[in-house]
Amino acid sequence: MTDTRPEWEDKLNDYLAQAGLRATRQRRVIARAFFESEGHPNIDELYTRIRAEHPHIGQATVYRTLKLLVDSGLAEQSRFGDGTTRYEAAHVGDHHDHLICVDCGRIVEFRHDEIERLQDQIAAEHDFEVTDHKMVIYATCTKTRCPWKNAPAATRATAKG
C-alpha cells in the first residue's frame, strides 16, 4: 500500500512532534485548506473558506496554525501594501517575484532571468552579493478582466474599504 499523504503533511507532523505539539484534526483541516487554496490568502479569506465546512474552527485557530506553517518553513508571509498579511506555500528553490494590480489586488507570480541577472550585477557594482530579495511591482491591470478597470478612483477606494 502506498502512502498518499502530501509531502507537507509529513513535514508538518515532524515539526509538531519536534516542538512537542499535537497534530490535531483542526490543524490538518486548516493546513489542507491552505495548501489547496490558490493565490495568496489572508487569514480572513482562509477562515471564510474553512468556516463554510467546519464552523467549529475559530479564526484564532486559523491564525495560530498559519503561524505554525510559517515557523515550520512550509509557508511564507508577505505584506503587499494592502494592510493585510498574505500567505503562500513556501517554494524552496523556486524563487519568484510578484506583480500586483493596485486596483483589484490581483497577484501574479513571475520569474525573469534577466531581472535576476541585473539585480546581481547592480549588487556587485556596489560591492554587495545578493543573498535574498523580494520584488513586488505595483501596477494596474490592462486586461478587461480587472473588475476595477476604468472605475473612478473614489469608487475603487469605497469598494475596497
DSSP file (Angstrom, degrees, kcal/mol; ACC not computed):
  #  RESIDUE AA STRUCTURE BP1 BP2  ACC     N-H-->O    O-->H-N    N-H-->O    O-->H-N    TCO  KAPPA ALPHA  PHI   PSI    X-CA   Y-CA   Z-CA
    1    1 A M              0   0    0      0, 0.0     2,-0.2     0, 0.0     0, 0.0   0.000 360.0 360.0 360.0 130.7    0.0    0.0    0.0
    2    2 A T        -     0   0    0      1,-0.0     2,-0.6     2,-0.0     0, 0.0  -0.602 360.0-114.9 -91.0 150.6    1.4    3.4   -1.0
    3    3 A D        -     0   0    0     -2,-0.2    -1,-0.0     1,-0.1     0, 0.0  -0.732  28.6-176.9 -83.5 119.4    1.4    6.4    1.2
    4    4 A T        +     0   0    0     -2,-0.6    -1,-0.1     2,-0.0     3,-0.1   0.288  38.7 124.2-102.7   9.6   -0.8    9.1   -0.4
    5    5 A R        -     0   0    0      1,-0.1    -2,-0.1     2,-0.1     5,-0.0  -0.446  68.2-108.3 -69.0 142.2   -0.3   11.8    2.2
    6    6 A P    >>  -     0   0    0      0, 0.0     4,-1.1     0, 0.0     3,-0.9  -0.332  25.8-113.8 -67.4 155.0    1.0   15.1    0.7
    7    7 A E  H 3> S+     0   0    0      1,-0.3     4,-1.9     2,-0.2     3,-0.2   0.859 114.2  60.1 -57.6 -38.9    4.6   16.0    1.4
    8    8 A W  H 3> S+     0   0    0      1,-0.2     4,-2.8     2,-0.2    -1,-0.3   0.836  98.0  59.8 -60.9 -31.9    3.6   19.0    3.5
    9    9 A E  H <> S+     0   0    0     -3,-0.9     4,-2.6     2,-0.2    -1,-0.2   0.919 106.0  45.6 -66.2 -43.0    1.7   16.7    5.9
   10   10 A D  H  X S+     0   0    0     -4,-1.1     4,-2.4    -3,-0.2    -1,-0.2   0.919 114.4  49.1 -64.0 -42.9    4.8   14.7    6.9
   11   11 A K  H  X S+     0   0    0     -4,-1.9     4,-2.3     2,-0.2    -2,-0.2   0.906 112.6  47.5 -63.9 -41.4    6.9   17.9    7.3
   12   12 A L  H  X S+     0   0    0     -4,-2.8     4,-2.9     2,-0.2     5,-0.2   0.931 111.6  50.2 -65.7 -44.8    4.2   19.5    9.4
   13   13 A N  H  X S+     0   0    0     -4,-2.6     4,-2.4     1,-0.2    -2,-0.2   0.902 111.3  49.3 -60.1 -41.6    3.9   16.3   11.6
   14   14 A D  H  X S+     0   0    0     -4,-2.4     4,-2.4     2,-0.2    -1,-0.2   0.926 112.3  48.2 -62.1 -44.9    7.7   16.2   12.1
   15   15 A Y  H  X S+     0   0    0     -4,-2.3     4,-1.9     1,-0.2    -2,-0.2   0.930 112.2  48.4 -62.4 -46.0    7.7   19.9   13.0
   16   16 A L  H  <>S+     0   0    0     -4,-2.9     5,-3.2     1,-0.2     4,-0.5   0.912 111.6  50.0 -61.5 -43.0    4.9   19.5   15.5
   17   17 A A  H ><5S+     0   0    0     -4,-2.4     3,-1.0     1,-0.2    -1,-0.2   0.921 111.0  48.8 -62.4 -44.0    6.5   16.4   17.1
   18   18 A Q  H 3<5S+     0   0    0     -4,-2.4    -1,-0.2     1,-0.3    -2,-0.2   0.829 112.9  48.3 -64.7 -31.3    9.8   18.2   17.5
   19   19 A A  T 3<5S-     0   0    0     -4,-1.9    -1,-0.3    -5,-0.2    -2,-0.2   0.472 115.9-115.7 -87.4  -2.3    8.0   21.2   19.0
   20   20 A G  T < 5S+     0   0    0     -3,-1.0     2,-0.3    -4,-0.5    -3,-0.2   0.790  71.5 134.1  73.3  27.8    6.1   18.9   21.4
   21   21 A L      < -     0   0    0     -5,-3.2    -1,-0.3    -6,-0.2     2,-0.2  -0.769  56.1-111.5-110.4 155.5    2.7   19.9   19.8
   22   22 A R        -     0   0    0     -2,-0.3     2,-1.3    -3,-0.1     5,-0.1  -0.579  16.6-129.2 -86.3 146.8   -0.1   17.6   18.8
   23   23 A A        -     0   0    0     -2,-0.2    -1,-0.1     4,-0.1   -10,-0.1  -0.716  42.7-171.7 -90.6  84.1   -1.1   17.0   15.2
   24   24 A T     >  -     0   0    0     -2,-1.3     4,-1.9     1,-0.1     5,-0.1  -0.301  36.1-116.2 -80.9 161.9   -4.8   17.8   15.7
   25   25 A R  H  > S+     0   0    0      1,-0.2     4,-2.6     2,-0.2     5,-0.2   0.893 116.3  55.0 -61.0 -41.5   -7.7   17.3   13.2
   26   26 A Q  H  > S+     0   0    0      1,-0.2     4,-2.4     2,-0.2     5,-0.2   0.908 106.8  49.7 -61.5 -42.2   -8.2   21.1   13.2
   27   27 A R  H  > S+     0   0    0      1,-0.2     4,-2.8     2,-0.2    -1,-0.2   0.905 111.5  49.2 -63.3 -40.5   -4.6   21.8   12.2
   28   28 A R  H  X S+     0   0    0     -4,-1.9     4,-2.8     2,-0.2    -2,-0.2   0.915 110.9  49.8 -64.7 -42.6   -4.8   19.2    9.4
   29   29 A V  H  X S+     0   0    0     -4,-2.6     4,-2.3     2,-0.2    -2,-0.2   0.928 114.5  44.4 -61.0 -45.9   -8.1   20.7    8.1
   30   30 A I  H  X S+     0   0    0     -4,-2.4     4,-2.4     2,-0.2    -2,-0.2   0.925 114.6  48.2 -66.4 -45.7   -6.6   24.3    8.1
   31   31 A A  H  X S+     0   0    0     -4,-2.8     4,-2.8    -5,-0.2     5,-0.2   0.920 112.0  49.8 -62.4 -43.4   -3.3   23.2    6.6
   32   32 A R  H  X S+     0   0    0     -4,-2.8     4,-1.8     1,-0.2    -1,-0.2   0.931 111.2  48.7 -61.0 -45.7   -5.1   21.2    3.9
   33   33 A A  H  X S+     0   0    0     -4,-2.3     4,-0.7    -5,-0.2    -1,-0.2   0.893 112.7  49.5 -60.9 -39.7   -7.3   24.2    3.0
   34   34 A F  H >< S+     0   0    0     -4,-2.4     3,-1.0     1,-0.2    -2,-0.2   0.956 112.8  44.7 -64.1 -50.6   -4.2   26.4    2.9
   35   35 A F  H 3< S+     0   0    0     -4,-2.8    -1,-0.2     1,-0.3    -2,-0.2   0.736 114.7  49.7 -70.8 -21.2   -2.2   24.1    0.6
   36   36 A E  H 3< S+     0   0    0     -4,-1.8    -1,-0.3    -5,-0.2    -2,-0.2   0.550  92.9  98.1 -89.9  -8.6   -5.3   23.6   -1.7
   37   37 A S    <<  -     0   0    0     -3,-1.0     2,-0.3    -4,-0.7     9,-0.0  -0.468  68.9-133.5 -80.0 151.8   -6.0   27.3   -1.9
   38   38 A E        +     0   0    0     -2,-0.1     2,-0.2     2,-0.0    -2,-0.1  -0.707  64.0   5.4 -99.1 155.3   -4.9   29.3   -4.9
   39   39 A G  S    S-     0   0    0     -2,-0.3    -2,-0.0     1,-0.1    67,-0.0  -0.459 107.5 -45.4  81.1-146.6   -3.2   32.6   -4.7
   40   40 A H        -     0   0    0     -2,-0.2    48,-0.2    48,-0.1    -1,-0.1  -0.711  62.4-166.5-131.1  75.8   -2.1   34.4   -1.6
   41   41 A P        -     0   0    0      0, 0.0    46,-2.5     0, 0.0     2,-0.2  -0.271   9.8-142.8 -69.1 151.0   -4.9   34.2    1.0
   42   42 A N  B  >  -A   86   0A   0     44,-0.2     4,-2.3     1,-0.0     5,-0.2  -0.520  37.8 -93.5 -96.1 177.4   -5.0   36.3    4.1
   43   43 A I  H  > S+     0   0    0     42,-0.5     4,-3.0     1,-0.2     5,-0.2   0.909 124.9  51.6 -60.5 -43.7   -6.3   34.9    7.4
   44   44 A D  H  > S+     0   0    0      1,-0.2     4,-2.4     2,-0.2    -1,-0.2   0.909 110.5  48.2 -61.4 -42.9   -9.9   36.2    6.8
   45   45 A E  H  > S+     0   0    0      2,-0.2     4,-1.8     1,-0.2    -1,-0.2   0.923 115.1  44.5 -64.1 -44.4  -10.1   34.6    3.3
   46   46 A L  H  X S+     0   0    0     -4,-2.3     4,-2.4     1,-0.2     5,-0.2   0.918 112.8  51.8 -66.5 -42.5   -8.8   31.3    4.6
   47   47 A Y  H  X S+     0   0    0     -4,-3.0     4,-3.2    -5,-0.2    -2,-0.2   0.903 107.7  52.4 -60.0 -42.9  -11.1   31.4    7.6
   48   48 A T  H  X S+     0   0    0     -4,-2.4     4,-1.2     1,-0.2    -1,-0.2   0.910 110.7  47.9 -60.7 -43.0  -14.1   32.1    5.4
   49   49 A R  H  X S+     0   0    0     -4,-1.8     4,-0.6     1,-0.2     3,-0.2   0.924 116.7  42.4 -62.4 -45.1  -13.3   29.1    3.2
   50   50 A I  H >X S+     0   0    0     -4,-2.4     4,-2.6     1,-0.2     3,-1.1   0.909 107.5  60.1 -69.5 -43.0  -12.8   26.8    6.2
   51   51 A R  H 3< S+     0   0    0     -4,-3.2    -1,-0.2     1,-0.3    -2,-0.2   0.790  93.0  67.2 -58.8 -30.9  -15.8   28.1    8.2
   52   52 A A  H 3< S+     0   0    0     -4,-1.2    -1,-0.3    -3,-0.2    -2,-0.2   0.879 119.4  19.6 -59.4 -39.0  -18.2   27.0    5.4
   53   53 A E  H << S+     0   0    0     -3,-1.1    -2,-0.2    -4,-0.6    -1,-0.2   0.649 134.9  38.5-104.1 -20.1  -17.5   23.3    6.0
   54   54 A H    ><  +     0   0    0     -4,-2.6     3,-1.9    -5,-0.1    -1,-0.2  -0.617  59.1 167.8-133.5  72.7  -16.0   23.4    9.6
   55   55 A P  T 3  S+     0   0    0      0, 0.0    -1,-0.1     0, 0.0    -4,-0.1   0.659  73.8  67.3 -65.5 -14.5  -18.0   26.0   11.6
   56   56 A H  T 3  S+     0   0    0     -3,-0.1     2,-0.6     2,-0.1    -5,-0.1   0.602  79.8  92.1 -80.2 -10.9  -16.4   24.8   14.8
   57   57 A I  S <  S-     0   0    0     -3,-1.9     2,-0.1    -7,-0.1    -3,-0.1  -0.755  71.3-145.1 -88.9 123.9  -13.0   26.0   13.8
   58   58 A G     >  -     0   0    0     -2,-0.6     4,-1.7     1,-0.1     3,-0.3  -0.406  20.6-114.7 -88.4 162.5  -12.3   29.5   15.1
   59   59 A Q  H  > S+     0   0    0      1,-0.2     4,-2.5     2,-0.2     5,-0.2   0.852 115.5  57.7 -63.3 -35.8  -10.4   32.3   13.5
   60   60 A A  H  > S+     0   0    0      1,-0.2     4,-2.7     2,-0.2    -1,-0.2   0.872 104.8  51.9 -63.7 -35.8   -7.7   32.3   16.3
   61   61 A T  H  > S+     0   0    0     -3,-0.3     4,-2.3     2,-0.2    -1,-0.2   0.891 109.1  49.9 -67.1 -39.2   -7.1   28.6   15.4
   62   62 A V  H  X S+     0   0    0     -4,-1.7     4,-2.5     2,-0.2    -2,-0.2   0.937 111.9  48.7 -62.1 -46.1   -6.6   29.5   11.8
   63   63 A Y  H  X S+     0   0    0     -4,-2.5     4,-2.1     1,-0.2    -2,-0.2   0.940 112.8  46.6 -58.8 -49.6   -4.2   32.3   12.8
   64   64 A R  H  X S+     0   0    0     -4,-2.7     4,-2.0     1,-0.2    -1,-0.2   0.874 112.3  50.6 -63.9 -36.9   -2.2   30.0   15.1
   65   65 A T  H  X S+     0   0    0     -4,-2.3     4,-2.3     2,-0.2    -1,-0.2   0.905 108.8  50.7 -69.6 -40.2   -2.0   27.2   12.5
   66   66 A L  H  X S+     0   0    0     -4,-2.5     4,-2.2     1,-0.2    -2,-0.2   0.895 108.8  52.9 -62.4 -37.8   -0.8   29.6    9.8
   67   67 A K  H  X S+     0   0    0     -4,-2.1     4,-3.1     1,-0.2    -2,-0.2   0.911 108.2  50.4 -62.1 -41.7    1.9   30.8   12.3
   68   68 A L  H  X S+     0   0    0     -4,-2.0     4,-2.1     2,-0.2     6,-0.3   0.900 108.9  51.9 -61.9 -40.5    2.9   27.2   12.8
   69   69 A L  H  <>S+     0   0    0     -4,-2.3     5,-1.8     2,-0.2     6,-1.5   0.896 113.0  44.6 -63.9 -39.3    3.1   26.7    9.0
   70   70 A V  H ><5S+     0   0    0     -4,-2.2     3,-1.5     4,-0.2    -2,-0.2   0.946 113.3  49.9 -67.5 -48.2    5.4   29.8    8.7
   71   71 A D  H 3<5S+     0   0    0     -4,-3.1    -2,-0.2     1,-0.3    -1,-0.2   0.823 109.8  52.2 -60.4 -31.4    7.5   28.7   11.7
   72   72 A S  T 3<5S-     0   0    0     -4,-2.1    -1,-0.3    -5,-0.2    -2,-0.2   0.572 115.4-115.7 -82.0  -8.7    7.9   25.2   10.2
   73   73 A G  T < 5S+     0   0    0     -3,-1.5    -3,-0.2    -4,-0.4    -2,-0.1   0.529  88.5 111.1  86.7   6.0    9.1   26.7    6.9
   74   74 A L  S   <S+     0   0    0     -5,-1.8    16,-2.5    -6,-0.3     2,-0.3   0.671  78.9  31.6 -86.0 -17.6    6.1   25.4    5.0
   75   75 A A  E     -B   89   0A   0     -6,-1.5     2,-0.4    14,-0.3    -2,-0.2  -0.944  66.0-148.8-137.6 157.8    4.6   28.8    4.3
   76   76 A E  E     -B   88   0A   0     12,-3.0    12,-2.1    -2,-0.3     2,-0.4  -0.945  11.1-146.1-124.3 148.1    5.8   32.3    3.8
   77   77 A Q  E     +B   87   0A   0     -2,-0.4     2,-0.3    10,-0.2    10,-0.2  -0.905  17.6 179.2-115.5 147.2    4.0   35.5    4.7
   78   78 A S  E     -B   86   0A   0      8,-2.7     8,-3.3    -2,-0.4     2,-0.5  -0.981  23.1-146.0-141.9 151.8    4.2   38.8    2.8
   79   79 A R  E     -B   85   0A   0     -2,-0.3     6,-0.1     6,-0.2    -2,-0.0  -0.984  13.4-176.0-119.1 118.8    2.7   42.2    3.2
   80   80 A F        -     0   0    0      4,-0.6     5,-0.1    -2,-0.5    -1,-0.1   0.141  56.9 -91.1-103.7  18.7    2.0   43.7   -0.2
   81   81 A G  S    S+     0   0    0      3,-0.2     4,-0.1     1,-0.0    -2,-0.0   0.527 101.4 106.8  89.5   4.9    0.8   47.2    0.9
   82   82 A D  S    S-     0   0    0      2,-0.3     3,-0.1    23,-0.0    -1,-0.0   0.292  95.7-106.2 -99.4  11.4   -2.9   46.4    1.3
   83   83 A G  S    S+     0   0    0      1,-0.2     2,-0.3     0, 0.0    -4,-0.0   0.554  89.4  94.0  82.4   7.9   -2.8   46.4    5.1
   84   84 A T  S    S-     0   0    0    -42,-0.0    -4,-0.6   -41,-0.0     2,-0.5  -0.953  74.1-119.7-132.4 151.7   -3.0   42.6    5.4
   85   85 A T  E     - B   0  79A   0     -2,-0.3   -42,-0.5    -6,-0.1     2,-0.3  -0.789  31.9-162.0 -88.8 129.8   -0.6   39.8    5.8
   86   86 A R  E     -AB  42  78A   0     -8,-3.3    -8,-2.7    -2,-0.5     2,-0.3  -0.817   1.8-148.9-113.1 153.6   -0.9   37.3    3.0
   87   87 A Y  E     + B   0  77A   0    -46,-2.5     2,-0.3    -2,-0.3   -10,-0.2  -0.905  15.8 173.5-125.5 147.8    0.4   33.7    2.9
   88   88 A E  E     - B   0  76A   0    -12,-2.1   -12,-3.0    -2,-0.3   -48,-0.1  -0.985  42.7 -89.0-147.2 155.7    1.7   31.3    0.3
   89   89 A A  E     - B   0  75A   0     -2,-0.3   -14,-0.3   -14,-0.2     2,-0.2  -0.375  53.3-103.2 -61.8 140.1    3.2   27.9    0.3
   90   90 A A        -     0   0    0    -16,-2.5     2,-0.8     1,-0.1    -1,-0.1  -0.472  27.9-152.8 -67.8 133.4    7.0   28.1    0.6
   91   91 A H    >   -     0   0    0     -2,-0.2     3,-2.2     3,-0.1     2,-0.2  -0.751  11.9-155.5-109.3  82.2    8.7   27.4   -2.7
   92   92 A V  T 3  S-     0   0    0     -2,-0.8   -18,-0.0     1,-0.3    -2,-0.0  -0.407  80.0  -3.5 -63.2 122.8   12.0   26.0   -1.7
   93   93 A G  T 3  S+     0   0    0     -2,-0.2     2,-0.4     1,-0.1    -1,-0.3   0.534 111.9 101.0  74.3   5.7   14.5   26.7   -4.5
   94   94 A D    <   -     0   0    0     -3,-2.2    -1,-0.1     2,-0.0    -3,-0.1  -0.604  56.2-173.0-122.3  69.7   11.7   28.2   -6.7
   95   95 A H        +     0   0    0     -2,-0.4     2,-0.3    39,-0.0    39,-0.1  -0.329  10.9 164.8 -64.9 141.8   12.3   32.0   -6.3
   96   96 A H        -     0   0    0     15,-0.1    39,-0.2    -5,-0.0    15,-0.2  -0.976  25.2-138.8-151.4 163.2    9.7   34.2   -7.8
   97   97 A D  E     -C  110   0B   0     13,-3.4    13,-2.2    -2,-0.3     2,-0.4  -0.610  22.4-117.5-115.6 178.2    8.6   37.8   -7.6
   98   98 A H  E     -Cd 109 136B   0     37,-2.5    39,-2.8    11,-0.2     2,-0.4  -0.947  12.9-164.7-128.8 142.7    5.1   39.4   -7.6
   99   99 A L  E     -Cd 108 137B   0      9,-2.5     9,-2.9    -2,-0.4     2,-0.4  -0.996  20.8-169.1-120.5 124.9    3.2   41.8   -9.8
  100  100 A I  E     -Cd 107 138B   0     37,-3.0    39,-2.8    -2,-0.4     2,-0.5  -0.960  21.3-133.1-127.0 130.1    0.1   43.3   -8.1
  101  101 A C  E  >  - d   0 139B   0      5,-2.3     4,-1.5    -2,-0.4    39,-0.3  -0.674  11.4-154.0 -77.1 124.8   -2.8   45.3   -9.5
  102  102 A V  T  4 S+     0   0    0     37,-3.4    38,-0.2    -2,-0.5    -1,-0.1   0.630  91.3  49.5 -75.0 -12.5   -3.3   48.4   -7.3
  103  103 A D  T  4 S+     0   0    0     36,-0.4    -1,-0.1     3,-0.1    37,-0.1   0.925 128.6  12.2 -89.1 -55.8   -7.0   48.5   -8.4
  104  104 A C  T  4 S-     0   0    0      2,-0.1    -2,-0.2    56,-0.0    36,-0.1   0.598  93.2-123.1-103.1 -12.8   -8.3   44.9   -7.9
  105  105 A G     <  +     0   0    0     -4,-1.5    -3,-0.1     1,-0.3   -23,-0.0   0.509  49.2 163.1  84.8   3.5   -5.4   43.4   -5.9
  106  106 A R        -     0   0    0     -6,-0.1    -5,-2.3     1,-0.1     2,-0.5  -0.339  24.9-151.2 -58.5 135.0   -4.8   40.5   -8.3
  107  107 A I  E     -C  100   0B   0     -7,-0.2     2,-0.5    -9,-0.0    -7,-0.2  -0.947  12.4-171.7-116.0 127.5   -1.4   39.0   -7.7
  108  108 A V  E     -C   99   0B   0     -9,-2.9    -9,-2.5    -2,-0.5     2,-0.3  -0.973  13.7-145.1-118.4 129.6    0.7   37.4  -10.4
  109  109 A E  E     +C   98   0B   0     -2,-0.5     2,-0.3   -11,-0.2   -11,-0.2  -0.735  28.0 169.4 -89.1 141.3    3.9   35.4   -9.6
  110  110 A F  E     -C   97   0B   0    -13,-2.2   -13,-3.4    -2,-0.3     2,-0.4  -0.985  25.8-156.5-148.5 159.8    6.7   35.7  -12.1
  111  111 A R        -     0   0    0     -2,-0.3     2,-0.4   -15,-0.2   -15,-0.1  -0.997  11.3-178.6-135.6 134.8   10.3   34.8  -12.7
  112  112 A H     >  -     0   0    0     -2,-0.4     4,-2.1     1,-0.1     3,-0.4  -0.936  17.5-156.5-139.4 112.6   12.5   36.6  -15.1
  113  113 A D  H  > S+     0   0    0     -2,-0.4     4,-2.4     1,-0.2     5,-0.2   0.830  94.3  55.2 -59.5 -35.7   16.1   35.5  -15.6
  114  114 A E  H  > S+     0   0    0      2,-0.2     4,-2.5     1,-0.2    -1,-0.2   0.895 107.6  49.5 -67.1 -39.2   17.3   38.9  -16.9
  115  115 A I  H  > S+     0   0    0     -3,-0.4     4,-2.3     2,-0.2    -2,-0.2   0.919 111.3  49.8 -63.4 -43.0   15.9   40.7  -13.9
  116  116 A E  H  X S+     0   0    0     -4,-2.1     4,-1.9     1,-0.2    -2,-0.2   0.919 111.6  48.6 -60.8 -43.6   17.7   38.3  -11.6
  117  117 A R  H  X S+     0   0    0     -4,-2.4     4,-2.4     1,-0.2    -2,-0.2   0.913 110.7  50.5 -63.5 -43.0   20.9   38.8  -13.5
  118  118 A L  H  X S+     0   0    0     -4,-2.5     4,-2.9     1,-0.2     5,-0.2   0.880 107.4  53.5 -64.7 -38.0   20.6   42.6  -13.4
  119  119 A Q  H  X S+     0   0    0     -4,-2.3     4,-2.4     2,-0.2    -1,-0.2   0.927 110.7  46.7 -61.9 -44.1   20.0   42.5   -9.6
  120  120 A D  H  X S+     0   0    0     -4,-1.9     4,-2.4     2,-0.2    -2,-0.2   0.907 113.1  50.0 -63.4 -41.0   23.2   40.5   -9.1
  121  121 A Q  H  X S+     0   0    0     -4,-2.4     4,-2.2     2,-0.2    -2,-0.2   0.929 111.5  47.4 -63.4 -46.7   25.1   42.9  -11.4
  122  122 A I  H  X S+     0   0    0     -4,-2.9     4,-0.9     1,-0.2    -2,-0.2   0.909 111.8  50.5 -63.1 -42.3   23.8   46.0   -9.6
  123  123 A A  H ><>S+     0   0    0     -4,-2.4     5,-2.6    -5,-0.2     3,-0.9   0.933 110.6  49.4 -60.6 -45.3   24.7   44.5   -6.2
  124  124 A A  H ><5S+     0   0    0     -4,-2.4     3,-1.8     1,-0.3    -2,-0.2   0.873 104.4  58.9 -62.7 -38.0   28.2   43.7   -7.4
  125  125 A E  H 3<5S+     0   0    0     -4,-2.2    -1,-0.3     1,-0.3    -2,-0.2   0.750 111.0  42.7 -62.2 -23.2   28.7   47.2   -8.7
  126  126 A H  T <<5S-     0   0    0     -4,-0.9    -1,-0.3    -3,-0.9    -2,-0.2   0.103 124.8-101.7-109.8  19.9   28.0   48.4   -5.2
  127  127 A D  T < 5S+     0   0    0     -3,-1.8     2,-0.3     1,-0.2    -3,-0.2   0.890  82.0 124.5  61.0  44.3   30.2   45.8   -3.6
  128  128 A F      < -     0   0    0     -5,-2.6     2,-0.4    -8,-0.2    -1,-0.2  -0.897  50.3-149.3-124.3 158.1   27.3   43.6   -2.5
  129  129 A E        -     0   0    0     -2,-0.3     2,-0.2    -3,-0.1    -9,-0.1  -0.989  28.2-121.9-126.3 122.3   26.4   39.9   -3.0
  130  130 A V        +     0   0    0     -2,-0.4     3,-0.1     1,-0.2   -10,-0.0  -0.415  35.5 168.2 -66.1 126.9   22.7   39.1   -3.1
  131  131 A T        -     0   0    0      1,-0.5     2,-0.3    -2,-0.2    -1,-0.2   0.641  69.3 -19.6-107.5 -26.1   21.7   36.6   -0.5
  132  132 A D        +     0   0    0      2,-0.0    -1,-0.5     0, 0.0     2,-0.3  -0.950  62.5 175.7-171.2 158.2   18.0   37.0   -0.9
  133  133 A H        -     0   0    0     -2,-0.3     2,-0.4    -3,-0.1    -3,-0.0  -0.979  19.1-146.3-164.5 162.3   15.4   39.5   -2.1
  134  134 A K        -     0   0    0     -2,-0.3     2,-0.5   -39,-0.1   -37,-0.1  -0.992  15.2-165.0-134.3 127.3   11.7   40.1   -2.7
  135  135 A M        +     0   0    0     -2,-0.4   -37,-2.5   -39,-0.2     2,-0.4  -0.952   7.5 179.7-115.7 131.7   10.5   42.1   -5.6
  136  136 A V  E     -d   98   0B   0     -2,-0.5     2,-0.6   -39,-0.2   -37,-0.2  -0.993   8.7-163.6-128.9 123.8    7.0   43.5   -5.8
  137  137 A I  E     -d   99   0B   0    -39,-2.8   -37,-3.0    -2,-0.4     2,-0.5  -0.938   7.6-153.6-109.2 123.6    5.8   45.5   -8.7
  138  138 A Y  E     +d  100   0B   0     -2,-0.6     2,-0.2   -39,-0.2   -37,-0.2  -0.824  33.2 139.7 -96.5 132.5    2.6   47.5   -8.3
  139  139 A A  E     -d  101   0B   0    -39,-2.8   -37,-3.4    -2,-0.5     2,-0.4  -0.837  48.3 -98.0-152.7-175.6    0.7   48.3  -11.5
  140  140 A T        -     0   0    0    -39,-0.3   -39,-0.1    -2,-0.2     2,-0.0  -0.951  40.7-106.1-117.9 143.2   -2.7   48.5  -13.0
  141  141 A C        -     0   0    0     -2,-0.4   -41,-0.0     1,-0.1     0, 0.0  -0.369  24.7-169.6 -61.9 140.3   -4.4   45.7  -15.0
  142  142 A T        +     0   0    0      7,-0.1     2,-0.2    -2,-0.0    -1,-0.1   0.443  61.2  90.8-108.1  -4.8   -4.5   46.4  -18.7
  143  143 A K  S >  S-     0   0    0      1,-0.1     3,-1.4     0, 0.0     6,-0.1  -0.599  85.0-120.4 -89.7 154.2   -6.8   43.5  -19.4
  144  144 A T  T 3  S+     0   0    0      1,-0.3     5,-0.1    -2,-0.2    -1,-0.1   0.631 102.2  79.0 -68.7 -13.2  -10.6   43.9  -19.4
  145  145 A R  T 3   +     0   0    0      3,-0.1    -1,-0.3     2,-0.0    -4,-0.0   0.643  64.3 105.5 -73.6 -11.7  -10.9   41.2  -16.7
  146  146 A C    X   -     0   0    0     -3,-1.4     3,-1.5     1,-0.2    -6,-0.0  -0.563  66.3-149.4 -67.7 119.0   -9.9   43.7  -14.0
  147  147 A P  T 3  S+     0   0    0      0, 0.0    -1,-0.2     0, 0.0    -2,-0.0   0.697  94.9  46.7 -66.1 -16.3  -13.1   44.5  -12.2
  148  148 A W  T >  S+     0   0    0      2,-0.1     3,-2.1     3,-0.1     8,-0.1   0.369  77.4 132.3-107.4   5.2  -11.9   48.0  -11.4
  149  149 A K  T <  S+     0   0    0     -3,-1.5    -7,-0.1     1,-0.3    -5,-0.0  -0.372  84.7   0.8 -58.8 130.5  -10.6   48.9  -14.8
  150  150 A N  T 3  S+     0   0    0      1,-0.2    -1,-0.3    -2,-0.1    -2,-0.1   0.496  97.2 136.0  68.4   6.8  -11.9   52.4  -15.8
  151  151 A A    <   -     0   0    0     -3,-2.1    -1,-0.2     1,-0.1    -3,-0.1  -0.614  66.3 -97.8 -80.1 145.2  -13.8   52.8  -12.5
  152  152 A P    >>  -     0   0    0      0, 0.0     4,-2.0     0, 0.0     3,-0.6  -0.310  30.2-119.1 -60.1 145.5  -13.4   56.2  -10.8
  153  153 A A  H 3> S+     0   0    0      1,-0.2     4,-2.5     2,-0.2     5,-0.2   0.862 113.8  55.7 -55.8 -39.5  -10.8   56.3   -8.1
  154  154 A A  H 3> S+     0   0    0      1,-0.2     4,-2.1     2,-0.2    -1,-0.2   0.879 107.3  49.8 -63.4 -37.6  -13.4   57.2   -5.4
  155  155 A T  H <> S+     0   0    0     -3,-0.6     4,-2.5     2,-0.2    -2,-0.2   0.919 111.1  48.9 -65.8 -44.8  -15.5   54.2   -6.3
  156  156 A R  H  X S+     0   0    0     -4,-2.0     4,-2.2     1,-0.2    -2,-0.2   0.929 112.1  48.3 -61.5 -46.2  -12.5   51.9   -6.1
  157  157 A A  H  X S+     0   0    0     -4,-2.5     4,-0.7     1,-0.2    -1,-0.2   0.898 113.3  47.4 -63.4 -41.4  -11.5   53.3   -2.7
  158  158 A T  H >< S+     0   0    0     -4,-2.1     3,-0.6    -5,-0.2    -1,-0.2   0.920 113.0  48.0 -65.9 -44.7  -15.0   52.9   -1.3
  159  159 A A  H 3< S+     0   0    0     -4,-2.5    -2,-0.2     1,-0.2    -1,-0.2   0.848 110.2  51.2 -67.7 -34.8  -15.5   49.4   -2.6
  160  160 A K  H 3<        0   0    0     -4,-2.2    -1,-0.2    -5,-0.2    -2,-0.2   0.605 360.0 360.0 -82.0  -9.8  -12.1   48.2   -1.2
  161  161 A G    <<        0   0    0     -4,-0.7    -3,-0.1    -3,-0.6    -4,-0.1   0.447 360.0 360.0  80.6 360.0  -12.9   49.6    2.2
